[in-house]
Each structure stands twice: as C-alpha cells, then as structure tokens.
Amino acid sequence: MSVATSRIEDAPVHASPAPVETLYQFEETPLLARQRQQESNARSYPRRIPLALKRAKGIYVEDVEGRRFIDCLAGAGTLALGHNHPVVIDAIQQVLSDELPLHTLDLTTPVKDQFVQDLFGLLPTELAREAKIQFCGPTGTDAVEAALKLVRTATGRSTVLSFQGGYHGMSQGALSLMGSLGPKKPLGALLSNGVQFLPYPYDYRCPFGLGGAEGVRVNLHYLENLLNDPEAGVLTPAAVIVEVVQGEGGVIPADLDWLRGLRRITEQAGVALIVDEIQSGFGRTGKMFAFEHAGIIPDVVVMSKAIGGSLPLAVVVYRDWLDTWLPGAHAGTFRGNQMAMAAGSAVMRYLKEHDLAGHAAAMGDRLGEHLRLLQRDFAQLGDIRGRGLMLGVELVNPSGTLDTQGHPPVHRQLAPLVQRECLKRGLILELGGRHGSVVRFLPPLVITAAEIDQVAEIFGRALVAALVSL
C-alpha cells in the first residue's frame, strides 16, 4: 500500500515516498456540491483545496474518498501539535469528565487561572512581571480590535501606524490596518480612520529599491522622520502595529536590526508597539514568540490560533501602563471558553517540555536546505524566506523584466499550478503574498525530519509538473 493511499491508522511514523507516484484527481463530490450551492460566495479555501475532510491525526488528514494528505496548512498555523494530539484530547476529555463549566464569560475558574499562569510562564520575564491579560472573542481579529481600543484609551490618541503587506483580521477596524487592497475595495470608507501605512522591510523587494543593511537604515530613517517632523502631516500615533513575520503578506521576516530600531523609535516617541503574534507565536518561528528573535519587549502582544490548542481563543497581553480602560471597555460572550483554555494549557506545557520551538528551528532549517537545493536548478524559486516552520517561496518569472534590485517579477500563473500539483500528490499548501505568488509552508511543529524530506520531495515533483503544464 502506498503512502498516498494508506489510511491514517496504518501509516508508519516515518513514511517513505511511494515507488510509483500516485496522482489524485478531483471531481466535485456531493458534499462539495452542496457546499458550493449553500455556502457564501466569500468562502475561500475550498476553491483552491477542494476537499471534504473526514478524519485527521498528527500531520495527516483524510478526505471522504479515503485519500490521505500531509497538512502543511494546519489551520493557518493553529494546529501547533497537529490534529488530535493526545495531550489536547486528554485535556478536553478531562474538562468534560469533571463536569466543569464550559462557558463562564470572564468569571474565573481553576482552568482559567492555570491557563494564565502557563501563558505568563512562556513570556519573557521583563514582560511577564508587569503583564495584564484581556480575554477577547474567539478570533484574532477581535483581539486586534481590543488592542486598538486599549492603546487609544491609554494614550488619548487615535492614529495607528500599520505596514504595507500586513494582515490583522477581517473586521472593520482590523481590516483598516491591512495592507492588501482586495478585501477593502468593495467597502469604500472603512469604519476606522486614522491609519497611516508604512513601508515594511521586505528585503527581496525593498520599497526603497535598496535591500540589505542600507534598506533597513533608510526604512528606519523614514519612520523616525515621520514621527518627529512637524510638517509630516501625520498626528502622533497611539501605536504602531507590526507582524514580526508577515504571514498572509508572503512570509516576510522583518530584519532583526530593523525590529530593534522600531522598538527604540517608538519608545522615544512615547508610542505603544503592538506585535501581532497570532500566526507566528507559540514556537512556530523557532522561538516561543517571534519578537524574541530581536530581543525586544513590545507594549502589546496579540495572540490567537495556537493559543487555544486547536479551539477558538484569543487574548491581548500588555504592559500595565496601558491598563487605563474602564470595566466593560471590551467584552465578548465567548471569551470564557474553558475547553480552549484547558487545551491551550496542555499545548503550552508540551511546547515547553519538549522544546518544540527548537525543533521547529531545526526542521525549518532542514526544509530551507531542501528548497535552496531546488533553487539551484529552478530559477523560478526567486526567494526562500521565513523563520522556523513559517517558510515561504516566492515564485518568479525568470524571463520577465528585472526590477531595480535585479529580481525578476512574480509569476502569477505558476503558484496556483504548483499548489494544485502538490494537492494531487497528497500535500496541502497555501499561497500568499503579492498576486498570490508565494507558496507557504505552515506544518504542525511535531513534523519529523523524514516527513520534512517527504514534503520537499513532493514539492519538487509538483514544481516540475507545474512548469511542464505552463
């Protein structure tokens, strides 16, 4: 039985590639047909990943047709330990067997108290000793909304600086911070105003056409000048919000010197620094939190996805100087999800005990090495970047006109073909970045070296097939 067709319970821990490649064909099943007919036109993933899933375990999912896939999407980074990890299942079952309240608004419980202690135990000491926490509605976008209220209340200012390419959620306030124009165009004026966009340190396509250390220097100079020039036209902001690694924007890691400069500039200007760790947090980048790579301490950290152990949960952690808002300033019916807190605690303890951040760093290096070997033979792999197990490959058209940095343009047609060819070979990947040209790798942090090798091999075969089909 080949790896591609074996059932989850029969799969070996270290699966070897099948000697004969198995290619799946995708036809619309009754479930997919009903989904297309009955669900909103705003649905997204099923258009590119036309699967009806039935079962899941570890890094694998199985669809209703019995086909098996390596999941390198993992709930957009939510599933740090993969699907149905035993420690998560045990935590959920314990809540049920103990007849604990499942829903408590913001009333405290032993489960909630333990969750807070576990979370604060992962934070850098300098942040943990003065940290406050706000439980939000169950999505990251609600936590971003809470962070906006927090900093505007504490500073008495309304302007927020965000970055080109950033992604912070889909609610009206969070959407106003988004760099991508697509979701914003149909809405006209957004409810939230006072957002000013800044150039992000995108080294491969530097907004100043420079890249490297000089691009970082100019970027920081631009920001510092904006905050200090009385003729800049921008009011002193309440906060700057940033992703240390832009996820949806194309897996773009910020230069660490730039992050340190950003922290210095915001501190000097009395501007709160909000770091969005919704996708990059909890070991994914090789540190427990991505901002730790730069050794900085933000004023506000926004968290969701992996924090709930695969269940919906979102929080804002912030320094106590910001804690000036009044009771009820931010609320949410489902901020008391006890099952998510129990599962989240179990995941946090497992991450720490098994050093999954270190494992993610090693596995990310291993996958990066595979991808760079492919890059030697395929000029279409323009840039390979990221941190830990948050990696991206920007696909380019080598025959196109070079930009000012000498890089070819993005290849709009190739990326979806590669994604489709990967899916046919049993690998689920997502796209992102400008024009959807970046192939993104977000596997569960428990992925093994042998599984990393298999992911890379499938990707290489899919790339060849996609190029042939162009």
C-alpha positions, 0 to 999 in steps of 0.5 A: 500500500502506498503512502498516498493511499494508506489510511491514517491508522496504518501509516508508519511514523516515518513514511517513505515516498511511494515507488510509483507516484500516485496522482489524485484527481478531483471531481466535485463530490456531493458534499462539495456540491452542496457546499458550493450551492449553500455556502457564501460566495466569500468562502475561500479555501475550498476553491483552491483545496477542494476537499471534504475532510473526514478524519485527521491525526498528527500531520495527516488528514483524510478526505471522504474518498479515503485519500490521505494528505500531509497538512502543511496548512494546519489551520493557518498555523493553529494546529501547533501539535497537529490534529488530535494530539493526545495531550489536547484530547486528554485535556478536553476529555478531562474538562468534560469528565469533571463536569466543569463549566464550559462557558463562564464569560470572564468569571474565573475558574481553576482552568482559567487561572492555570491557563494564565499562569502557563501563558505568563510562564512562556513570556519573557520575564521583563514582560511577564512581571508587569503583564495584564491579560484581556480575554477577547472573542474567539478570533484574532481579529477581535483581539486586534480590535481590543488592542486598538481600543486599549492603546487609544484609551491609554494614550488619548490618541487615535492614529495607528501606524500599520505596514504595507503587506500586513494582515490583522483580521477581517473586521472593520477596524482590523481590516483598516490596518491591512495592507492588501487592497482586495478585501477593502475595495468593495467597502469604500470608507472603512469604519476606522480612520486614522491609519497611516501605512508604512513601508515594511522591510521586505528585503527581496523587494525593498520599497526603497529599491535598496535591500540589505543593511542600507534598506533597513537604515533608510526604512528606519530613517523614514519612520523616525522622520515621520514621527518627529517632523512637524510638517509630516502631516501625520498626528502622533500615533497611539501605536504602531502595529507590526507582524514580526513575520508577515504571514498572509503578506508572503512570509516576510521576516522583518530584519532583526536590526530593523525590529530593534530600531522600531522598538527604540523609535517608538519608545522615544516617541512615547508610542505603544508597539503592538506585535501581532503574534497570532500566526507566528507565536507559540514556537512556530518561528523557532522561538516561543514568540517571534519578537524574541528573535530581536530581543525586544519587549513590545507594549502589546502582544496579540495572540490567537490560533495556537493559543487555544490548542486547536479551539477558538481563543484569543487574548491581548497581553500588555504592559500595565501602563496601558491598563487605563480602560474602564470595566466593560471597555471590551467584552465578548460572550465567548471569551470564557471558553474553558475547553480552549483554555484547558487545551491551550494549557496542555499545548503550552506545557508540551511546547515547553517540555519538549522544546518544540520551538527548537525543533521547529528551528531545526526542521525549518532549517532542514526544509530551507536546505531542501528548497535552496537545493531546488533553487539551484536548478529552478530559477523560478524559486526567486526567494526562500524566506521565513523563520522556523516552520513559517517558510515561504517561496516566492515564485518568479518569472525568470524571463520577465523584466528585472526590477531595480534590485535585479529580481525578476517579477512574480509569476502569477500563473505558476503558484496556483499550478504548483499548489494544485500539483502538490494537492494531487500528490497528497500535500496541502499548501497555501499561497500568499503574498503579492498576486498570490505568488508565494507558496507557504509552508505552515506544518504542525511543529511535531513534523519529523525530519523524514516527513520534512524530506517527504514534503520537499520531495513532493514539492519538487515533483509538483514544481516540475509538473507545474512548469511542464503544464505552463 
